[in-house]
């Protein structure tokens, strides 16, 4: 319950922090700073405590997942938040459980597409469709969602979903905290390379970054990455990926509320309708039982993670 609460509410609040940061720091560079520092701190702390370092094979797996999760998913999310309000971006990421369910069906084979699950996924997709509909936005007097930003968010959702399914197939460190630290560290390095290729270092002056942007980055590192991603990695090994993915249905509600009260974002009828459809969807999905896998995932008490 604690791990679910973290990925539901802490991650929901990070969307506004991302929006604040990308207004002053290039998106892939900001994402690199977030995950490199978080990964380095977590990795270094665990090594000092005596946790074994990942093997070469485990580093390769962690790096592959880092490409899917950090370079593609988070990189595109940071980029899209230059064009899309934080609350809307969070709702757009609600497509994650759709692709996650398909990954469970096609890759893990731990889920069956029942009528109940299909209905829930359709309702969630319906909520996202309401948000991206240009005709509906214009008829309600709201500004349409940027098309490039919306496409980037859908691609990001697909990449995260595939990585989540493969997490339970690839060889990774037994310590879930070490696994998350290695993935974030690799992701930070790969994001920095991506930022360099895209030319984001040119014209960037670190002394021009405001205190608010630095605070947003600190919050993303500690709460969003070290605490949030570790909780996610632990959950993905102990719960159905489809149910873990329901955080993408709760995050929008948190992000929309925070964006409205703290970020000055507009919440019109389109946003309200899309969010309500998302809420209905998460209720149905969280009450849908998944088919049990043939081999149960490795059990690790939450107490061990909390002690680390």
C-alpha positions as CSV (number, residue, x, y, z in Angstrom):
1,X,0.0,0.0,0.0
2,X,2.9,2.4,0.8
3,X,4.6,1.7,-2.5
4,X,1.3,2.2,-4.4
5,X,0.7,5.5,-2.5
6,X,4.2,6.7,-3.5
7,X,3.8,6.0,-7.3
8,X,0.2,7.4,-7.2
9,X,0.7,10.7,-5.4
10,X,4.4,11.5,-5.5
11,X,4.7,10.8,-9.2
12,X,1.5,12.8,-9.8
13,X,3.2,15.8,-8.3
14,X,6.3,15.5,-10.5
15,X,4.6,16.6,-13.7
16,X,4.4,20.2,-12.5
17,X,8.1,20.1,-11.3
18,X,9.1,18.9,-14.8
19,X,7.1,21.8,-16.4
20,X,8.9,24.3,-14.2
21,X,12.3,22.8,-15.0
22,X,12.0,22.5,-18.8
23,X,11.2,26.3,-19.1
24,X,14.8,27.0,-18.2
25,X,16.8,23.8,-18.8
26,X,16.7,21.8,-22.1
27,X,14.5,18.7,-21.7
28,X,16.9,15.8,-22.3
29,X,19.7,17.6,-20.3
30,X,17.3,18.2,-17.4
31,X,16.2,14.5,-17.5
32,X,19.9,13.5,-17.5
33,X,20.6,15.7,-14.5
34,X,17.7,14.2,-12.6
35,X,18.4,10.5,-13.2
36,X,22.2,10.6,-13.2
37,X,22.4,12.3,-9.8
38,X,19.6,10.1,-8.4
39,X,21.2,6.9,-9.8
40,X,24.6,7.9,-8.6
41,X,23.4,8.6,-5.0
42,X,21.4,5.4,-4.8
43,X,24.0,3.2,-6.4
44,X,26.8,4.7,-4.2
45,X,24.8,4.4,-1.0
46,X,24.0,0.7,-1.7
47,X,27.6,-0.1,-2.5
48,X,28.7,1.5,0.8
49,X,26.2,-0.7,2.6
50,X,27.7,-3.8,0.9
51,X,25.1,-4.5,-1.8
52,X,26.8,-6.3,-4.6
53,X,27.4,-4.4,-7.8
54,X,25.5,-5.7,-10.9
55,X,27.3,-8.2,-13.1
56,X,28.1,-7.4,-16.7
57,X,25.0,-9.2,-17.9
58,X,22.9,-7.3,-15.4
59,X,24.4,-4.0,-16.5
60,X,23.5,-4.8,-20.1
61,X,19.9,-5.5,-19.1
62,X,19.7,-2.4,-17.0
63,X,21.1,-0.3,-19.9
64,X,18.5,-1.7,-22.3
65,X,15.7,-0.9,-19.9
66,X,17.3,2.6,-19.4
67,X,16.9,3.3,-23.1
68,X,13.2,2.4,-23.1
69,X,12.3,4.0,-19.7
70,X,14.6,7.0,-19.5
71,X,15.8,8.0,-22.9
72,X,12.5,7.3,-24.8
73,X,9.8,7.6,-22.1
74,X,11.1,10.3,-19.8
75,X,13.1,12.1,-22.6
76,X,9.9,12.5,-24.6
77,X,7.8,13.4,-21.6
78,X,10.3,16.2,-20.6
79,X,10.3,17.4,-24.3
80,X,6.5,17.3,-24.5
81,X,6.0,19.3,-21.4
82,X,7.5,22.3,-23.3
83,X,4.3,22.1,-25.4
84,X,1.6,20.5,-23.3
85,X,0.4,21.5,-19.8
86,X,1.6,19.3,-17.0
87,X,-1.9,18.1,-16.1
88,X,-2.8,17.2,-19.7
89,X,0.6,15.4,-20.1
90,X,-0.2,13.3,-17.0
91,X,-3.6,12.3,-18.4
92,X,-2.0,11.5,-21.8
93,X,0.3,9.1,-20.0
94,X,-2.9,7.2,-19.0
95,X,-2.3,5.2,-22.2
96,X,0.4,3.2,-20.3
97,X,-2.0,0.6,-18.8
98,X,-3.4,-0.1,-22.3
99,X,0.0,-1.0,-23.7
100,X,0.9,-2.7,-20.4
101,X,-2.1,-5.0,-20.6
102,X,-1.2,-5.8,-24.2
103,X,2.4,-6.6,-23.1
104,X,1.1,-8.9,-20.4
105,X,-1.1,-10.7,-23.0
106,X,1.6,-10.9,-25.7
107,X,4.9,-11.1,-23.8
108,X,4.3,-12.3,-20.3
109,X,1.1,-14.3,-21.0
110,X,-0.1,-13.5,-17.5
111,X,-3.2,-11.7,-18.5
112,X,-6.3,-12.5,-20.5
113,X,-8.3,-9.9,-22.4
114,X,-11.7,-10.3,-20.7
115,X,-14.7,-8.2,-21.4
116,X,-14.3,-6.3,-18.1
117,X,-10.6,-5.5,-18.8
118,X,-11.4,-4.5,-22.4
119,X,-14.1,-2.2,-21.2
120,X,-11.8,-0.5,-18.7
121,X,-9.1,0.0,-21.3
122,X,-11.6,1.5,-23.8
123,X,-12.9,3.9,-21.1
124,X,-9.3,5.0,-20.4
125,X,-8.6,5.5,-24.1
126,X,-11.9,7.4,-24.4
127,X,-10.7,9.8,-21.7
128,X,-7.5,10.4,-23.6
129,X,-9.4,10.8,-26.9
130,X,-11.5,13.6,-25.3
131,X,-8.3,15.5,-24.4
132,X,-6.7,15.3,-27.8
133,X,-9.9,16.0,-29.8
134,X,-9.4,19.3,-31.6
135,X,-13.0,19.7,-32.6
136,X,-14.2,19.2,-29.0
137,X,-11.6,21.6,-27.7
138,X,-12.7,24.3,-30.2
139,X,-16.4,23.7,-29.5
140,X,-15.7,24.2,-25.8
141,X,-13.6,27.2,-26.3
142,X,-10.3,25.6,-25.1
143,X,-6.9,25.6,-26.7
144,X,-6.3,22.3,-28.7
145,X,-3.5,20.0,-27.5
146,X,-0.2,20.3,-29.4
147,X,-0.2,17.4,-31.8
148,X,3.5,16.7,-31.7
149,X,3.5,16.7,-27.9
150,X,0.6,14.3,-27.9
151,X,2.2,11.9,-30.2
152,X,5.5,12.0,-28.2
153,X,3.5,11.1,-25.0
154,X,1.9,8.1,-26.7
155,X,5.2,6.8,-28.0
156,X,6.6,7.3,-24.5
157,X,3.8,5.3,-23.0
158,X,4.4,2.4,-25.4
159,X,8.1,2.4,-24.6
160,X,7.5,2.3,-20.8
161,X,5.0,-0.5,-21.1
162,X,7.3,-2.7,-23.1
163,X,10.1,-2.1,-20.6
164,X,7.8,-2.9,-17.7
165,X,7.0,-6.3,-19.2
166,X,10.6,-7.1,-20.0
167,X,11.7,-6.2,-16.5
168,X,10.4,-9.5,-15.3
169,X,12.2,-11.4,-18.1
170,X,15.7,-9.9,-18.1
171,X,18.5,-10.7,-15.6
172,X,18.6,-7.9,-13.1
173,X,20.2,-7.4,-9.6
174,X,18.4,-9.3,-6.8
175,X,18.2,-6.1,-4.8
176,X,15.4,-4.0,-6.2
177,X,17.0,-0.8,-4.9
178,X,20.2,-1.7,-6.7
179,X,18.3,-2.5,-9.9
180,X,16.6,0.9,-9.9
181,X,19.9,2.6,-9.1
182,X,21.7,0.9,-11.9
183,X,18.9,1.7,-14.4
184,X,18.8,5.4,-13.4
185,X,22.6,5.7,-13.5
186,X,22.7,4.2,-17.0
187,X,19.7,6.3,-18.0
188,X,21.3,9.5,-16.9
189,X,24.5,8.8,-18.9
190,X,22.5,7.8,-22.0
191,X,20.3,10.9,-21.7
192,X,23.4,13.1,-21.4
193,X,24.7,11.6,-24.7
194,X,21.3,12.2,-26.3
195,X,21.3,15.8,-25.1
196,X,24.8,16.2,-26.6
197,X,23.8,14.8,-29.9
198,X,20.7,17.1,-30.0
199,X,23.0,20.1,-29.3
200,X,21.3,21.0,-25.9
201,X,24.6,21.9,-24.3
202,X,25.2,24.7,-26.8
203,X,23.9,28.0,-25.4
204,X,23.0,26.6,-22.0
205,X,24.3,28.7,-19.1
206,X,24.0,27.0,-15.7
207,X,24.3,30.3,-13.8
208,X,21.1,31.6,-15.5
209,X,19.0,28.8,-13.9
210,X,16.7,30.2,-11.2
211,X,16.3,28.9,-7.7
212,X,12.8,27.6,-8.5
213,X,14.1,25.4,-11.3
214,X,16.9,24.0,-9.0
215,X,14.2,23.2,-6.4
216,X,12.1,21.5,-9.0
217,X,15.2,19.4,-10.0
218,X,15.9,18.5,-6.4
219,X,12.3,17.3,-5.9
220,X,12.5,15.3,-9.1
221,X,15.7,13.6,-7.9
222,X,14.8,12.7,-4.3
223,X,11.0,12.2,-4.3
224,X,10.4,11.3,-8.0
225,X,13.4,9.2,-8.7
226,X,15.1,7.7,-5.6
227,X,11.9,7.1,-3.7
228,X,9.3,6.8,-6.5
229,X,11.2,4.7,-9.0
230,X,12.5,2.3,-6.3
231,X,8.9,1.8,-5.2
232,X,7.9,1.1,-8.8
233,X,10.6,-1.4,-9.4
234,X,9.7,-3.3,-6.2
235,X,6.0,-3.3,-7.2
236,X,6.6,-4.5,-10.8
237,X,8.2,-7.7,-9.4
238,X,5.3,-8.4,-6.9
239,X,2.1,-7.2,-8.7
240,X,0.5,-7.5,-12.1
241,X,2.1,-5.0,-14.5
242,X,-1.4,-3.9,-15.5
243,X,-2.4,-3.1,-11.9
244,X,1.0,-1.4,-11.3
245,X,0.3,0.7,-14.4
246,X,-2.9,2.1,-12.9
247,X,-0.7,4.8,-11.4
248,X,-1.0,6.4,-14.8
249,X,-4.7,6.8,-14.1
250,X,-4.3,8.3,-10.6
251,X,-1.3,10.6,-11.5
252,X,-3.5,12.7,-13.9
253,X,-5.9,13.6,-11.1
254,X,-3.1,14.6,-8.8
255,X,-1.3,16.5,-11.6
256,X,-4.4,18.3,-12.8
257,X,-5.2,19.5,-9.2
258,X,-1.6,20.6,-8.5
259,X,-1.3,22.2,-12.0
260,X,-4.5,24.2,-11.3
261,X,-3.7,25.4,-7.8
262,X,0.1,25.8,-8.1
263,X,0.8,26.1,-11.8
264,X,-2.1,28.3,-12.9
265,X,-3.2,25.8,-15.6
266,X,-6.7,26.0,-17.0
267,X,-9.1,23.2,-16.1
268,X,-12.0,23.3,-18.5
269,X,-14.9,20.9,-19.3
270,X,-12.6,18.9,-21.6
271,X,-10.1,18.2,-18.9
272,X,-12.8,17.4,-16.3
273,X,-14.6,15.0,-18.7
274,X,-11.3,13.2,-19.7
275,X,-10.3,12.9,-16.0
276,X,-13.6,11.5,-15.0
277,X,-13.4,8.8,-17.6
278,X,-9.9,8.0,-16.4
279,X,-11.2,7.6,-12.8
280,X,-13.9,5.2,-13.9
281,X,-11.2,3.2,-15.8
282,X,-8.8,2.9,-12.8
283,X,-11.6,1.6,-10.6
284,X,-12.5,-1.2,-13.1
285,X,-8.9,-2.2,-13.7
286,X,-7.9,-2.3,-10.0
287,X,-10.8,-4.6,-9.3
288,X,-10.0,-6.9,-12.2
289,X,-8.1,-10.1,-11.2
290,X,-5.1,-11.0,-13.4
291,X,-4.3,-14.5,-14.4
292,X,-1.6,-15.9,-12.2
293,X,1.8,-16.5,-13.9
294,X,3.1,-20.0,-14.2
295,X,6.2,-19.0,-12.2
296,X,5.7,-16.7,-9.3
297,X,8.0,-13.6,-9.1
298,X,10.7,-13.6,-6.6
299,X,9.4,-12.5,-3.2
300,X,11.2,-9.8,-1.2
301,X,9.6,-8.3,1.9
302,X,8.8,-4.6,1.7
303,X,10.5,-4.3,5.1
304,X,13.9,-5.1,3.5
305,X,13.4,-2.3,1.0
306,X,12.4,0.2,3.7
307,X,15.5,-0.8,5.8
308,X,17.7,-0.1,2.8
